[in-house]
Amino acid sequence: MAREKILDLANKISRTKRGSKTEIKPEYPEYQILDPIVTDEMADVALQVEFRKPQTAEEIAARCGKSVEETTKLLWDLAYAGVTVVNKIDGVDKFWHEVWVPGHMEMIVNNKENVRKHPEVARAFDAYGKRRGPMAAGNFPIGTGAMRVIPIQRAIEGGTRHITAEEVDRYIHEAKLISVSDCSCRTSREVMGEGCGHLKEDMCIQLDHAAEYYIRTGRARQITKEEALEIMRRAEDNGLMHSIPNLDGPGHTHAICNCCGCGCFSNRIANMYNNPDMVRSNFIAQVDAEKCVACGECVENCPSNAAKLGQKICTTEAERKKVNRVLPYDTEWGPEHWNPDYRTNKKVVEDTGSSPCKAGCPAHIAVQGYIKLASQGRYMEALELIKKENPFPAVCGRICPRKCESQCTRGDLDDPVAVDEIKKFIAEKDLHAETRFIPQKRHEYGNKIAVIGAGPAGLSCAYYLALDGYRVTVFEKEQKLGGMLTFGIPAYRLEKDVIDAEIDILRHLGVEFKTGVEVGKDVTIPELRKQG
C-alpha cells in the first residue's frame, strides 16, 4: 500500500500537485526511490523544506510542529539519505531541496549504505531516466540540455578553442572547496548487473557548495586542486568524457562528471531516445586528415556515437554525403525512433562499410591503421594499436591463419597486402629493441583476481586485467607457461623464446605466475576466495 506522506514528498520535490495530470504515482520512480529510505517522521520534516530556498532547522521546526532538537536530527537523517542538501551559510546550517537529476537521485545512490540495503534505489534511478527520457525529447531548447560536454583538453590546440570559459581547469582553479566521490551512474548500473567496467571510484568531482554537502555527509573526500587535475587526466586516459550540469548558468558549475556513453545518466538517455539535445557542447569534433590512419578508435570510443566508420571524413578529398537526420524537435517522436538496446545495437559503420581486413580479423584489429602507421615509420604506435586487441603479435605473426589477407580487396587486382608479415615485422622490432614497449596501465584497482590456466586465453585475460589495474595471479598445472602455444605447436613454427618474450611483458605489468599448481587439486576455489 502506498504511503501518503511519501507520495506527498515525491510530488513536492517534483513540484507537481496530487490529483493533477502530472502527479507522481506510487509506481513512479520518484516515489520508489524515497519509499525504502524515508520514514514518516522524516517525511513530516522534509515536507516543510523548500526548493532551493535554504532554511534553518529553527525555521523548519516552527512549521512542522516538532522541537528544534528533533527537527535537526531528522534533517540530518534526510541529508545523509540524500533527500535534502545542507550547507553552512553565514555560520548556520541551512537545508533545502534540489531537482531530482542532477540532484537528489545521485545523492541517494551515492550513499553506499542506501544502495547496499536497498538496491531498488539504483533501479529507480535508472527507471527515472526511462520515464523522463521520452518526455524530454524535443523539449530542450538547443544548448540547454541536462548536461554540457567539455572536451578532452589535451586534444585541443590553442587555435581551436571557442570558449575558454569551458576549460576544465578553470572551474577547478576557481573553486574554494573540492571533493571527489564514486560515480553514482555507474554505481547504479553495477547494482543492476549492467556494469560497463569504466572507472567508477573517485571519478565525480564536486565544487564549493556541492563539495561541502558531499564531504559533510560522508559521500566524498576533500581533495586538492592538483589531485582534481590528476583525476581529470586519468579520466581522459580511460576515454571518459568531461561534462558538467547545465543548471548553474554560463561560466558556473557545481560538479564535473567524467562520463561514459554506456553507464552515465544523460549520455545513456540521449543515446537511448536518440535525443542529442540531452547533452550539448560548444565544441565540435574535427578529423585531422594528415594524422588519421582510419583505425576506428574514435568511433569505438565516442560516448555519443557521433562518428561512424565509412563516412570518409578522414580523406583529403572527403566524400560529402548529405545526411537528412530526423530530430525530435521537428517530428513526432515515438518508439520507432528510439534505440533502447543502444549498448548492443550501436551502429558504428555506415552502409559504405568498414575495411574488410578488419572485419575479417577474429580479433578485430585495426589492420589498415597499423599498416598506415608502419608505412610512416611509426612502429611503436603501430604496435600499441595492435596490442589494443591482440597482446601477442609476435606469436600471431608466426601462426596466424591470415583471414585478413583472404578478405583483402587488393587480391582482386594482384596479391593481397602481406598483412601478417607486416605485423610480424612490427613485433620483431619490439622483441629486439633495447627497451620494449610496456603498455600503460589505465588505472589501479588493486583487487586480486585468479586466472586458471596459462594458455592463450588465460594469458590474454591476465594481460587485459593487468592493464585495468587488477592484481592478477595465473595458476598453471604444468611447469611451463603457454599452454598449446608451448606444448602443441612445434618450435620450427613458433620458437619457445618468442613465447617467453611475449609472456615477459605480463610480468612487467605485475602479473604473477604459479606453475605446477592444479586448481581443484592443489588449491580449491574456496581457498582462493579466502586469499582475497
N, C-alpha and C positions, 0 to 999 in steps of 0.2 A: 504494500500500500504506500502511495506517495506521501511524503512528509510535507505538510503545508508550508512550514517555515522555510524549508529548503527550496521549495518552489518559489516562494516569495523572494528569497535571496537571489536565486538564479535569474529571476526576472529583473530584480533591482540592478544587478551587475550588468545585465544585458540591456538595461534601460528600456524594457518593454513592460506592458501592463497585462496583468492577469485578465483573461476574458477577451483580449484583443486578438486580431488575426495573427499578430506576430508573437503571441505569448509563448514562453518556454514551457514545454510539457514534460512529464516525467520520463518519457522515452528519449528526450533530447540529451545530448552530451553535456550541455551546460548544467543540467540537474544531476546527471550521473557522476560527474567529476566531484561535485560537492557532497553528495549523499553519504559516502563512506567516511569522510574526514571531518565533517562539521556536525557538532552536537546541536540540539535545540537551544541550549544555553548560549553557545557560540553564535547561533543564528540570530538570537534576540539582540545581541550587541552588533553583529555585522549589518543588520537591517537599519541601524542608525548611523552607519558610516557612509560618508558621501563620496560621490565620484569626483576624483581629482580636486577635492577640497579638504586639505589637511586639517584635522581637528584633534584636540587634546582628549585624553581619557576623561577629564572632568566634564567637558562639553558633551561627550557621547553618553556618559553616565547619567547626566541630567535628563536625557531623553529616553533612555531605556529602563529607567526605574531601578537600577542596581547601584550598589555602593561603588565608589571610585576604585577601591581596592579590588573588588570582584571584576569590575569592568576592565581594569588594567590587565588583570591576569587573562581574561578571556580575549582581549585584544591581542595580547602577545601569543596566545594559542592560535589565533587566526593568522597572525603574521608568520609564525613558524609553519603553519599548514600551507600558507601561500595565498590566503584569501583576503588579506589586507597588506598594504605597504606601510612601513614605518620609517620615519627619518627624524633626526633631532633638528628641529627648526627653532632658531632663537633660544637655544638651550633647553627646549622642551620636546619630548616625544610627541609626534603627531601622526595620525593614521588616516588612510584614505583607500578608496577602491581604484583599480585600474581597468583597462579593457581586458577582454579575455585573451586575445592574442594580437601582438606580443604583449603579454602581461600575466594574468593570474594562472593561466594553464601551464605556462612554462615554469612559473614559480611553484606550482603544486607538484609538477613532475620532478623538479629539481630538488625536492625534499626526498632524500633516499628512503627515509622511513615510510613515507606515503606510498612509494612505489613498491617497496618490499612487502608491506602489509596489504596493500590494496592495488594489485596490478590493473584493476579495472580503470584506475585514473589515467593510465597510459593509453588504454584503448579509447577512453572518452576523448582524450586529446586528439587522437587520430580521427575519431568519428566527427569531431567538430569541423575539421578541415573538409571532410567529405560532405558534411551538411551545408557548410557555408560556401564551399568552392563553386558549385553551380550558381548560387545566388550572386557571387561576386563577379562572375564572368560578364564582361561588358559594362560593369558599373563603376569601374575605377577610371576617372579621367586620366589620360596619359601622363605618366610621371608621378602618380600619387598612389601607387600600389603599396601593399603592406610592407615591403622591404625594398631597399635601394642597394644596388650592387656597386661595390668598389673593386676595381680591377687589381690584379696582382701587380704590385708596384714595380717589381724588378723587370716586368715586361714592358714598362712604359718609358720611353725615352723623352728627354726634355721637350722636344719639338712636338710631341703628340699629346701633351696634357691639354685638356679642355677646361677643367675646373679644378683649381688647386685646392679648393675647399674640400674636395673629396679624397684627398690623400690620407691614407690611414694614419700615418704617424702624426698628423696634425691633431686628430682627436685625442690621441694618446698623450702627446706633449702638453695639451691644454688642460687635461683632466687633473683634478686635485686629489682624487682617490680612485684607485683601480683595483679590481678584483678579477678572479678567474674561477669558473665553475665548469662542471661537466656539461656537455651539450644535452639539453632537455629533449630535443627532437630525436636524436639517435638513441637516447635512453629509452624513450617510449617505444621506438621501433624494435629495440633489442628485447624489451619485456614481451612484446607481441610475437617474438620468434622471427622477426624480419630484419634483424640487424644487417648492416651492409659492410661492416668491417672498417669503415673510415674512423679516423681518430675521434674519440668521444671524450676522454678525460682531459681536463684543463684546456678546453677549446673555446668556451664562450666568455668573452671579456665584458665586464660591466664597468661603467664610468660614473663617478660622482654619486648622485643620489641613489642610483640603482646599485652601485658598489656598496654603499653604506648598508642598504637593506640586506643584500646578499651576505655580507660579512657578519652582520649582527644576528642574522637568523641561521648561521652555520651552513649556508649553501655554497659559500665560496671562501677563498682565502685572499688576503690582500697581497698584491704584487707590486713591484717597481715598474717604472716605465721601460727599463731595459728588459725585464722579464716579459712584459707585454709584447715588445717588438720581437723578441725571440720566439714567442708563441705564434705571432703572425708569420714569421719566416718558416717555422715548422709547418704551419698550415699550408703555406704556398708550396713547400717541398712535397707535400702529400696531395696536391691537386685540389685543395679546398678553396672555396670562393668567399672572399670577404663580403659581408653585406651588413647593413645597418637598418634598424627600424625606421620607417619613414613617417614617424609621428611627432618628431621634436622640432620640426621647422628647418629651413635651409641653414646649413653650417653647424647643426647641432645633432647630437645623438646621445643616448644613454647606454648603448651597448654596441659591440662589434661581434657579429657571429661569423664563424668560419664554416661555411655550408657545403654540403654535397647535394647532388641532384636526386639521390635515391632516398635519403632519410629526412631531410630538413623540410619543415612545415611549408614554407612559402614556395620553395622550388618544387616540392612534391605536388602541391595543389596546382601550380602553374602548368606543370607537365601533364598532370592527370586530366585536367579540364581544358588543356590547350589554351590557357589564358595568359598570354605574355605580359599583360599589364599588371599581373600579381607581383612581379619582380621587375623593377626597372633600373636603368643605369643611364648616366650621362655620357657614357663611353661606348664606342663601337669597336668590334674586333676587326683587325686587318691582317691579311696574309702578306708576308714579305716573300715575293716570288724568287728572290735571289737566295734566300735561306731555306725555303720549303723543299723537302725531299719527298713529299707525299707519303709520309709514314703513317698518317692517320691518327697519331696520338692526340691531336687536338679534338678530333671528332669523338674519340672514345672517352675523353676526359671532360668534355664540355658539360657542365651540370644542367644546362638548359636545352641541350640538343639543338643548338643554333647552327652548327655546321654539319655538313654531310659529305661523305665521300662521293665522288662522281660529279661534283659541282664545277670542277675545272677552275676553281678560283685561284689556284696557285700557279697557273701558267702565265707566261709573259703576254700571250695573246688569249686572254680568257674568253671562254665560250659563254656569252651572256644570254642566259635563258630567262625570259620574263616569268616571274613567279606571281601568279594570281592567288595570293593567300587569303583564305576566308578567315575573318577575325570576329570575335564575339560581339564587338560593339556595332557591327554593321549587318548582322544577320540574326535570325532566331537560333539560339544556342542550346541545342538539346543533346541527348546521349549519343546521337550519331556523330557528333563532333568530338566526343571525349575519348580519352585513352587511359582507362583505369588500370590497365596492365602495362603501363609505360615502362616499368622496370625490366620486364621480359619482352616487351613488344616495342622496343626503341628502334625506330627506323634510322639507321646511320648511313645508309647507302642509297643514293639516288638511282633512278632507273638506268642512268648511264653507266652505273656499276663501279665496282672496285677492281683492283688489279687481280687477274686470275691466279697469279702465282701466290698471292697472299691468301686468297680464298681456298686454294688447293693445299696449302700447308696445314698439316694437322695441328701444329702449334700456333697457327695464325700469325706467324712472324711477319713484320712489315718488310717483305723482301725488297720491294722497289726502294724503300727508304734506305736500307743499309747498303744496297748496291750504289745508290747515288752518293752516299757519304764516302764509301770506299773509293769511288771514282774521283772524288775531290781530295783524297789523301787523308780523310778524317777517320782514321782506322779506330781510334779509341771510341769515338762517338758511334761508329758503326757497331762495334762490339757491345756497347752499352744498350743500343737499340735491340740487338739480337737477344741479349740476356734479359730483357723485359719479359720475354715469352719462353726462352729456352736457356736454362742455366748451364748447359754443357755443349756449346757449339763445336768444340774440338772433337768431341765424341761423335756428334751427329755429322760433322763434316766428313767422317770416315765411313759411317754405316747408314746414312740417311737414304731412304728409298726414292728421294728426289721427285716427289709428287708435284712440287712447284714447277720443275722443268717440263714435266709432261703437260702442264697447263700453259706453258709459256707460248704466247702468240708469235714470238719470233720464229718458232719452229715451223710455222706455216710458210715462212719465207725461205729459210735455210735450216739452221740449227738453233735449238733453244739456248738461251743465255746459260752459261755454266754456273748456275746459282750456287750449287753445293760447293764447288771449288772455290768460289769467292768467299763463302762462309768459312771454309777450312783455312783459307789464306789469312783471313782476319783473325781467326782463333789462334793460328800458328804464331802470328806476330806477338800475340799476348803471351803464349807459352814460353817464348824465348826472350821476352822483354826483361830488362833488369828489374823493373818494378811492375808487377802485374796489376791488372785492373780489379779493384775490390769495390763492389757496388756500395753506395752509401745507404746506411740503414734509414728507413723512413721515420722511425720513432723508437722509443724504448718502453715496451710494455712491461717486460720483466717477468711475466707469467711463464711458468715452466710447462713445456709440452714434450711428451714422449712420442717418438715415431718408431714404429715397429717395422724393421726391415730396411737394409741399406742398399736396395736395388734402385733402378732408375726412378721409380715412383716415390719411394721413401726419401731418396736424396733430393729430388725436386721439391717435395713437400717441405723438407727441412730447410732448403735454400730460401724459399719464399717466406716461410715463417720467421726465419732469422732476419730477413730484410724488414719484416714488420716489427722487429724488436722483441720477439719471444726468445726465451732461453730454451733451446732445443737439445734434447738428447736422443740419439738414434741407437736403437738396440738391434744388433745383428747376431744371429746364431752362428754364422761362420766366422772364421778368424780373419778373413779378408773382406773388405768392403766392395760394393759394386754390383752384387747380385749377378744377373745374367750378363751384364757387361763384362764382368771378370771371369765367370765360370762358363758362360755359354757361347761367347764369341772368341774365336781363335786370335792369337796375338798378331798373326800376319794381317788380319783385318783391322784390329783395334789394339794398339800397343798398351800394355798394362801401365807404363809410366804416364801415358796420356790420361788414363782414368784417374790415377793417383793425383796428377797435377790439377785436374778439374775438382776433385774432392778437397784438395788443399784450400781452395777458395772458401769452402764451407767452414773449415777450421778458422780461417781468418775472420769469418763472420760470427764466430763464437759457438758454432755447433760442436757438441761433444759426442764422441762415438764410443760405444761399449760393444766390443766384439766378443764372440764366444758366449753370448747370453741369449738363451731362448726364452722369450716371453711366454708364460703359461707353464713353464717347467722350472727354469732357474729363478724366475721372478714372476709374480702374478700381477694382474691388473689392480686388484685391491691394494697390493703392496706399493705399486707405483703411485696410486692415488694418495696413500699415506705420506709419500715423499713430496707431495705437493704438485 
